[in-house]
Amino acid sequence: MYVHVPFCARRCSYCDFAIAVRRTVPVDEYIAAIAGELDLRFPGGRDVWRVETLYLGGGTPSRLGGSGIQRLMDVLRARMTPDAGAEITIEANPDDVTAEAVAAWRAAGVTRLSLGAQSFGAVALAWMHRTHTAEQTAAAVHVARDGGIESLSLDLIFALPTAVPRSWSGDLSDALALRPDHLSLYGLTVERATPLGRWVARGTATAAPDERYAAEYLEAHDALAGAGFEHYEVSSYAKAGARSRHNSSYWAGVAYAGLGPGAHEFDGERRRWNIGAYTAWAQRALLGEDPVADFERLTPENRAAERLYLELRTAGGTVLDTAAARTVRPWVAAGWAKLDGARLSLTAEGWLRLDELVVMLANPGSRY
């Protein structure tokens, strides 16, 4: 189950997610709206949905505070039951992590914390419009561990514009010094409806060139692999036993429920998604109206193409038929892929070309 908590103190320069910037977070209204959506989704009461993983994403779920997360979890448990040993993750900004909040999150059942560090450079954090400092990230890690949350993931963003002073090598070193068991690394992309998109349109910012993107991606791969992390998915690194079970289920095509503004849901055949704007979503949910924006039913062809893409994102790769195995031989020769019998998996160099390969395999006649 995924629950979207849209609230943020400020919109980051690169963000095009469904967020709601609020000085004062409407905790009561949000939780009541989630309860309303749950009544629509799961009218049969408790146990209609048993979950192996629960992910509170955002936005910034930690903006609900300790008691807000506890109340949200109480509402969720009225309609679903986490399995024994369920992975329950909360995303947090470092400046929201206090001893009191961690104690409340643990009491609510949280087992895993994903911290939006993004960088350890003051100039880079300011350019991103982040509200925390590098020192607060380090403090948050220590507070979380002291409070009993051992499973910790850090997010970092690479390929910032060349004009932004930033040491990617330094960020990797600083992140490793905090001893997380998981890291998620995302290349900066320019989305039109963001501050960064407007800066690029005006010519006051320029996206990093492809060469820099590739160099920083491969530098991270080498540094983290050297530190004992498994590069198990395009953007994800984990110590042994610390893979994100929730995200891994997406890549495996597992069914999931989705609640909150902009949240997606997938039952194995049909994908639906909610209205992205917080106010419109809340109004509908509070009135007992379905806040769905739209849905699509996947054809067998859609599902096959999606499965190919998702499997190739992971270290496990995908199984090819004989013709496709012949097609990828140049990739193997170039060091971009590995073939173990009929199973194809990509190297870090290959992941930089993932979209090209998926088009080629999904459309054998393509000259992409």
Residue pairs with C-beta under 8 A, 6 or more apart in sequence:
1 49
1 51
1 53
1 54
1 55
1 76
1 80
1 256
1 257
1 258
1 259
2 55
2 57
2 246
2 256
2 257
2 258
2 259
2 263
2 264
2 265
3 34
3 54
3 55
3 56
3 57
3 61
3 72
3 76
3 258
3 259
3 260
3 263
4 18
4 57
4 58
4 59
4 258
4 259
4 260
4 261
4 262
4 263
4 274
5 30
5 56
5 57
5 58
5 59
5 60
5 61
5 63
5 64
5 72
5 260
6 17
6 18
6 19
6 20
6 58
6 59
6 260
6 261
6 262
6 278
7 19
7 20
7 21
7 22
7 25
7 30
7 58
7 59
7 60
7 63
7 64
7 278
8 15
8 19
8 20
8 21
8 22
8 58
8 59
8 60
8 63
9 21
9 23
9 60
9 63
9 93
9 131
10 21
10 129
10 131
11 19
11 21
11 129
11 194
11 195
12 128
12 129
12 130
13 127
13 128
13 129
13 194
13 195
13 196
13 199
14 128
14 157
14 188
14 189
14 190
14 191
14 194
14 195
14 196
15 194
16 191
16 193
16 194
16 197
17 58
17 59
17 262
18 59
18 261
18 262
18 276
18 277
18 278
19 58
19 59
19 278
20 59
20 261
20 278
20 279
22 63
25 63
25 64
25 65
25 68
27 64
27 65
27 68
27 71
29 282
29 286
30 64
30 282
31 68
31 71
31 72
31 75
32 286
33 281
33 282
33 285
33 286
34 72
34 75
34 76
34 259
34 260
34 285
35 75
35 78
36 285
36 286
36 287
36 288
37 259
37 260
37 274
37 285
37 291
38 75
38 76
38 78
38 79
38 259
39 288
40 285
40 288
40 290
41 79
41 257
41 259
42 48
42 49
42 79
42 80
45 78
45 79
46 77
46 78
46 79
46 80
46 81
47 80
47 81
48 79
48 80
49 79
49 80
49 81
49 257
50 80
50 81
50 82
50 83
51 80
51 81
51 82
51 83
51 86
51 257
52 82
52 83
52 86
52 87
52 245
52 249
53 86
53 87
53 88
53 89
53 245
53 246
53 249
54 76
54 80
54 82
54 86
54 87
54 88
54 89
54 246
55 88
55 89
55 246
56 69
56 72
56 88
56 89
56 90
56 91
57 91
58 91
59 91
60 91
60 92
60 93
60 96
60 116
61 69
61 90
61 91
61 92
62 69
62 90
62 91
62 92
62 93
62 96
62 97
62 101
63 93
63 96
64 72
65 96
65 101
65 104
66 98
66 100
66 101
66 102
66 103
66 104
66 105
67 104
69 90
69 101
69 104
69 105
69 108
69 110
70 104
70 105
70 107
70 108
72 108
73 108
73 109
74 108
80 257
82 88
82 109
86 109
86 111
87 111
87 112
87 244
87 245
87 246
88 109
88 110
88 111
88 112
89 110
89 111
89 112
89 113
89 114
89 244
89 246
90 105
90 110
90 112
90 113
90 114
91 114
91 115
91 116
92 113
92 114
92 115
92 116
92 140
93 115
93 116
93 130
93 131
93 132
94 115
94 116
94 117
94 132
94 133
94 136
94 137
94 139
94 140
95 131
95 132
95 133
95 136
95 140
97 113
97 115
97 136
97 139
97 140
97 143
97 144
98 143
99 143
99 146
99 147
102 143
102 144
102 146
102 147
102 148
102 149
103 147
105 113
105 147
105 149
106 147
106 148
106 149
110 149
111 149
111 151
112 149
112 151
112 152
112 153
112 244
113 144
113 149
113 151
113 152
113 153
114 153
114 154
114 155
114 182
114 184
115 137
115 140
115 141
115 144
115 152
115 153
115 154
115 155
116 130
116 155
117 134
117 137
117 154
117 155
117 156
117 175
118 124
118 125
118 128
118 130
118 155
118 156
118 157
119 125
119 128
119 130
119 134
119 156
119 157
119 160
119 166
119 171
120 134
120 137
120 170
120 171
120 174
120 175
121 134
121 165
121 166
121 167
121 170
121 171
122 133
122 134
123 164
123 165
123 166
124 160
124 164
124 165
124 166
125 132
125 133
125 134
127 160
127 164
128 157
129 195
134 174
137 154
137 178
138 178
141 152
141 154
141 178
141 180
144 152
145 152
150 181
151 181
151 182
151 242
152 178
152 180
152 181
152 182
153 180
153 181
153 182
153 183
153 184
153 244
154 175
154 178
154 180
154 182
154 183
154 184
155 183
155 184
155 185
155 186
156 171
156 172
156 175
156 183
156 184
156 185
156 186
156 220
157 185
157 186
157 187
157 188
158 168
158 185
158 186
158 187
158 188
158 213
158 216
158 217
158 220
159 187
159 188
159 207
159 208
159 212
159 213
159 216
159 217
160 166
160 188
160 208
161 188
161 205
161 206
161 207
161 208
162 206
162 208
162 209
162 212
163 205
163 206
168 216
168 219
168 220
169 219
169 223
172 219
172 220
172 223
172 224
173 223
175 183
176 223
176 224
176 227
181 238
181 239
181 242
182 236
182 237
182 238
182 239
182 242
182 243
182 244
183 224
183 229
183 236
183 237
183 238
184 235
184 236
184 237
184 244
185 217
185 220
185 235
185 236
185 237
186 235
187 213
187 216
187 217
188 196
188 207
188 208
190 196
190 197
190 200
190 207
191 197
192 201
196 205
199 205
200 206
200 207
214 352
217 348
217 351
217 352
218 348
218 349
218 352
221 231
221 348
224 231
224 237
225 231
228 239
229 237
229 238
229 239
230 237
230 238
230 239
230 240
230 243
230 315
231 237
231 315
231 348
232 238
232 243
232 314
232 315
233 247
233 248
233 251
233 313
233 314
233 315
234 313
234 351
234 354
236 243
236 244
236 247
238 244
248 314
249 256
250 256
250 310
251 310
251 311
251 313
251 314
252 310
253 268
253 303
253 306
253 307
253 310
255 266
255 267
255 268
256 265
256 266
257 265
258 264
258 265
258 266
258 272
258 273
258 274
259 274
260 274
260 281
261 274
261 275
261 276
261 277
261 278
261 280
261 281
261 282
261 291
262 273
262 274
262 275
262 276
262 281
263 273
263 274
264 271
264 272
264 273
264 274
265 271
265 272
265 273
266 272
269 297
269 298
269 303
270 295
270 296
270 297
270 298
271 295
271 296
271 298
272 292
272 294
272 295
272 296
273 292
273 293
273 294
273 295
274 281
274 291
274 292
274 293
275 281
275 284
275 291
275 292
275 293
276 293
280 291
281 291
284 290
284 291
285 291
298 306
304 362
305 358
305 362
307 318
308 318
308 358
308 361
308 362
309 354
309 358
311 317
311 318
312 318
312 344
312 345
312 346
312 354
312 357
312 358
313 351
313 354
314 345
315 345
316 343
316 345
317 338
317 343
317 344
317 345
317 346
318 343
318 344
318 345
319 342
319 343
319 344
320 328
320 342
320 343
320 344
320 361
321 342
322 342
323 364
324 344
324 361
324 364
325 339
325 342
325 344
327 360
327 361
327 364
328 337
328 339
328 344
328 357
328 361
329 339
331 337
331 350
331 357
332 338
332 339
334 349
335 347
335 349
335 350
336 346
336 347
336 349
336 350
336 353
336 357
337 344
337 345
337 346
337 347
337 350
337 357
338 344
338 345
338 346
338 347
346 354
346 357
350 357
356 368
359 366
359 368
360 366
360 368
